[in-house]
Amino acid sequence: MANLDLTPRLGPDLNFVRKEMAAAERPPIGVGGLTHWLRTNLFATPTDAALSILAILALVWFLPPMFDWLFINAAWTGSDRTACITVAQGGLQPANWSGACWPFIHAKFEQFIYGRYPMEERWRVNLTAALFVLLLVPLLIPRAPYKKLNALLFFVAFPVVAFFLLVGGSLDLSYVETPLWGGLLVTLVLAFVGIVVSLPLGIILAMGRRSKLPVIKLLSVIFIETVRGVPLVTVLFMASVMLPLFLPPGTNFDKLLRALIGVALFETAYLAEVVRGGLQAIPKGQFEGADSLGLSYWQKMRLIILPQALKLVIPGIVNSFISLFKDTSLVYIIGMFDLLGIVRQNFSDTNWASPETPATGLIFAGFVFWIFCFGMSRYSIFMERRLDTSHK
């Protein structure tokens, strides 16, 4: 049998080898475009098609009347309730007004923001808000320089400066007692302090619950389960009513400070469980690898374990922050007027007593809450995508 020559015979002209990139072509018909998107996302199956049609019909039924009520038939100008009632034959009579009462929001807007904070001192609130934004925005931008300095200023220096600006009593600033605070000011103060205090305490409690030291673990479990077993309203009542009973007689413990302590401790217990879930999701090999490098416990947690665990539980952490921001409205029960509380308080103003005033005020408050909560949600999604490097 003759030997076969299997060596490929390559001539000088290699016509079958592409020397440049092929030009991009349009996607096949039915794979791209609006039709494909609708078929894939809304009408993929008969069930999806039925649900999509029902949702579209619900939107068509609900959105036009809502738009008319909010904008088309709404009252936009006026100085009292007469702007928000209909003119009937025989004189002005209250009736079922078919639109929102936006003059009420315009007239009470500053009160919704500042509460009863003295008008001549509100520049201090504005300055505090400006400092907050100037320090927060660079901290949220991943590539912004001087991150450590920025974090030190935001989490350490800013709370001290904000305290002296808002409370006063020194540096030639008049003293403004906290019962005069209200509106969005109180909502943001409660949310900011609760978030800044609860996150590090929650991390410590999560590590304490996973500790091998029986006393540390027992104390952490008792605190977490006790606080999680009661509603926030109970915690606020305890902080407002019961806590002063355990202090020496004559001790003046500010009500806002009591609420801050109650909100922060309540949120700490929930964040501790969120972080603990992230710690349990870390593979055992990560702990063993850190031990093999000779790292101490705190070096292991700070450099290897916690960065991975916190990245895994970003949705849970942000969900807790959003819940905390909305739960600040519960301080209305203990006599403090946050944004929602001060909106509700103004419903009793006889100058603006009209059928549509309560609905307009509640929609305004809900929209403000939605803006902050939606912003936190979108930023958390951005950070998830940025930090999701495990499968790239």
Solvent accessible surface area in square Angstrom, and as a share of the most:
residue,aa,sasa,rsa
1,M,226,1.01
2,A,84,0.65
3,N,152,0.78
4,L,135,0.67
5,D,96,0.50
6,L,156,0.78
7,T,94,0.55
8,P,99,0.62
9,R,206,0.75
10,L,123,0.61
11,G,43,0.41
12,P,147,0.92
13,D,97,0.50
14,L,73,0.36
15,N,124,0.63
16,F,156,0.65
17,V,75,0.43
18,R,175,0.64
19,K,188,0.80
20,E,136,0.61
21,M,180,0.80
22,A,64,0.50
23,A,90,0.70
24,A,110,0.85
25,E,160,0.72
26,R,223,0.81
27,P,85,0.53
28,P,93,0.59
29,I,181,0.92
30,G,33,0.32
31,V,82,0.47
32,G,31,0.30
33,G,58,0.56
34,L,129,0.64
35,T,85,0.49
36,H,60,0.27
37,W,132,0.46
38,L,59,0.29
39,R,121,0.44
40,T,74,0.43
41,N,80,0.41
42,L,52,0.26
43,F,75,0.31
44,A,58,0.45
45,T,66,0.39
46,P,121,0.76
47,T,90,0.52
48,D,53,0.28
49,A,24,0.18
50,A,52,0.40
51,L,108,0.54
52,S,15,0.10
53,I,89,0.45
54,L,114,0.57
55,A,52,0.41
56,I,83,0.42
57,L,106,0.53
58,A,54,0.42
59,L,96,0.48
60,V,95,0.54
61,W,193,0.68
62,F,102,0.43
63,L,94,0.47
64,P,69,0.43
65,P,78,0.49
66,M,61,0.27
67,F,112,0.47
68,D,53,0.28
69,W,46,0.16
70,L,27,0.14
71,F,91,0.38
72,I,111,0.57
73,N,64,0.33
74,A,11,0.09
75,A,11,0.09
76,W,138,0.48
77,T,114,0.66
78,G,42,0.41
79,S,100,0.65
80,D,50,0.26
81,R,88,0.32
82,T,64,0.37
83,A,24,0.19
84,C,0,0.00
85,I,10,0.05
86,T,39,0.23
87,V,125,0.72
88,A,42,0.33
89,Q,181,0.80
90,G,82,0.79
91,G,37,0.36
92,L,99,0.49
93,Q,94,0.42
94,P,94,0.59
95,A,39,0.30
96,N,140,0.72
97,W,54,0.19
98,S,68,0.44
99,G,0,0.00
100,A,0,0.00
101,C,0,0.00
102,W,46,0.16
103,P,2,0.01
104,F,0,0.00
105,I,14,0.07
106,H,151,0.68
107,A,58,0.45
108,K,31,0.13
109,F,94,0.39
110,E,90,0.40
111,Q,53,0.23
112,F,0,0.00
113,I,38,0.19
114,Y,28,0.11
115,G,1,0.01
116,R,135,0.49
117,Y,1,0.00
118,P,33,0.21
119,M,138,0.61
120,E,128,0.57
121,E,30,0.13
122,R,29,0.11
123,W,125,0.44
124,R,0,0.00
125,V,13,0.07
126,N,77,0.40
127,L,73,0.36
128,T,13,0.08
129,A,53,0.41
130,A,45,0.35
131,L,54,0.27
132,F,58,0.24
133,V,80,0.46
134,L,121,0.60
135,L,35,0.17
136,L,46,0.23
137,V,72,0.41
138,P,45,0.28
139,L,35,0.17
140,L,64,0.32
141,I,86,0.44
142,P,44,0.28
143,R,210,0.77
144,A,18,0.14
145,P,98,0.62
146,Y,167,0.63
147,K,67,0.28
148,K,183,0.77
149,L,98,0.49
150,N,15,0.08
151,A,32,0.25
152,L,102,0.51
153,L,70,0.35
154,F,8,0.03
155,F,88,0.37
156,V,87,0.50
157,A,38,0.29
158,F,12,0.05
159,P,45,0.28
160,V,83,0.47
161,V,67,0.39
162,A,12,0.10
163,F,119,0.49
164,F,83,0.34
165,L,21,0.10
166,L,9,0.04
167,V,21,0.12
168,G,11,0.10
169,G,55,0.53
170,S,43,0.27
171,L,144,0.72
172,D,155,0.80
173,L,31,0.15
174,S,60,0.39
175,Y,140,0.53
176,V,2,0.01
177,E,81,0.36
178,T,21,0.12
179,P,85,0.54
180,L,42,0.21
181,W,19,0.07
182,G,1,0.01
183,G,0,0.00
184,L,24,0.12
185,L,15,0.08
186,V,1,0.01
187,T,0,0.00
188,L,62,0.31
189,V,27,0.16
190,L,0,0.00
191,A,5,0.04
192,F,36,0.15
193,V,41,0.24
194,G,1,0.01
195,I,41,0.21
196,V,34,0.19
197,V,56,0.32
198,S,0,0.00
199,L,53,0.27
200,P,66,0.42
201,L,68,0.34
202,G,0,0.00
203,I,25,0.13
204,I,98,0.50
205,L,30,0.15
206,A,0,0.00
207,M,15,0.07
208,G,8,0.07
209,R,40,0.14
210,R,96,0.35
211,S,25,0.16
212,K,196,0.83
213,L,113,0.56
214,P,104,0.65
215,V,101,0.58
216,I,80,0.41
217,K,93,0.39
218,L,107,0.53
219,L,108,0.54
220,S,7,0.05
221,V,40,0.23
222,I,91,0.46
223,F,60,0.25
224,I,0,0.00
225,E,71,0.32
226,T,85,0.49
227,V,20,0.11
228,R,85,0.31
229,G,62,0.60
230,V,55,0.31
231,P,84,0.53
232,L,10,0.05
233,V,42,0.24
234,T,56,0.33
235,V,24,0.14
236,L,1,0.01
237,F,86,0.36
238,M,96,0.43
239,A,11,0.08
240,S,13,0.09
241,V,86,0.49
242,M,70,0.31
243,L,52,0.26
244,P,43,0.27
245,L,128,0.63
246,F,149,0.62
247,L,56,0.28
248,P,93,0.58
249,P,138,0.87
250,G,84,0.81
251,T,67,0.39
252,N,144,0.74
253,F,39,0.16
254,D,49,0.25
255,K,75,0.32
256,L,9,0.05
257,L,82,0.41
258,R,35,0.13
259,A,1,0.00
260,L,23,0.12
261,I,64,0.32
262,G,3,0.03
263,V,2,0.01
264,A,5,0.04
265,L,68,0.34
266,F,20,0.08
267,E,9,0.04
268,T,2,0.01
269,A,0,0.00
270,Y,83,0.32
271,L,0,0.00
272,A,0,0.00
273,E,31,0.14
274,V,36,0.21
275,V,0,0.00
276,R,53,0.20
277,G,36,0.35
278,G,1,0.01
279,L,1,0.01
280,Q,104,0.46
281,A,60,0.47
282,I,11,0.06
283,P,83,0.52
284,K,151,0.64
285,G,44,0.42
286,Q,68,0.30
287,F,41,0.17
288,E,93,0.42
289,G,33,0.32
290,A,1,0.01
291,D,81,0.42
292,S,94,0.61
293,L,125,0.62
294,G,66,0.64
295,L,47,0.23
296,S,59,0.38
297,Y,104,0.39
298,W,166,0.58
299,Q,78,0.35
300,K,25,0.11
301,M,9,0.04
302,R,154,0.56
303,L,94,0.47
304,I,36,0.18
305,I,0,0.00
306,L,25,0.13
307,P,69,0.44
308,Q,56,0.25
309,A,0,0.00
310,L,50,0.25
311,K,61,0.26
312,L,93,0.46
313,V,19,0.11
314,I,24,0.12
315,P,65,0.41
316,G,25,0.24
317,I,16,0.08
318,V,22,0.13
319,N,99,0.51
320,S,11,0.07
321,F,25,0.10
322,I,30,0.15
323,S,47,0.30
324,L,3,0.02
325,F,7,0.03
326,K,104,0.44
327,D,41,0.21
328,T,1,0.00
329,S,23,0.15
330,L,52,0.26
331,V,0,0.00
332,Y,65,0.25
333,I,81,0.41
334,I,15,0.08
335,G,44,0.43
336,M,19,0.09
337,F,63,0.26
338,D,0,0.00
339,L,2,0.01
340,L,48,0.24
341,G,1,0.01
342,I,3,0.02
343,V,0,0.00
344,R,112,0.41
345,Q,74,0.33
346,N,9,0.05
347,F,50,0.21
348,S,95,0.61
349,D,35,0.18
350,T,106,0.62
351,N,93,0.47
352,W,11,0.04
353,A,51,0.39
354,S,16,0.10
355,P,64,0.40
356,E,25,0.11
357,T,2,0.01
358,P,51,0.32
359,A,41,0.32
360,T,0,0.00
361,G,0,0.00
362,L,82,0.41
363,I,55,0.28
364,F,28,0.12
365,A,1,0.01
366,G,39,0.38
367,F,113,0.47
368,V,20,0.11
369,F,23,0.10
370,W,136,0.48
371,I,82,0.42
372,F,71,0.30
373,C,16,0.10
374,F,95,0.39
375,G,37,0.36
376,M,50,0.22
377,S,37,0.24
378,R,117,0.43
379,Y,69,0.26
380,S,9,0.06
381,I,51,0.26
382,F,90,0.37
383,M,41,0.18
384,E,58,0.26
385,R,162,0.59
386,R,108,0.40
387,L,63,0.31
388,D,66,0.34
389,T,86,0.50
390,S,81,0.52
391,H,167,0.74
392,K,179,0.76
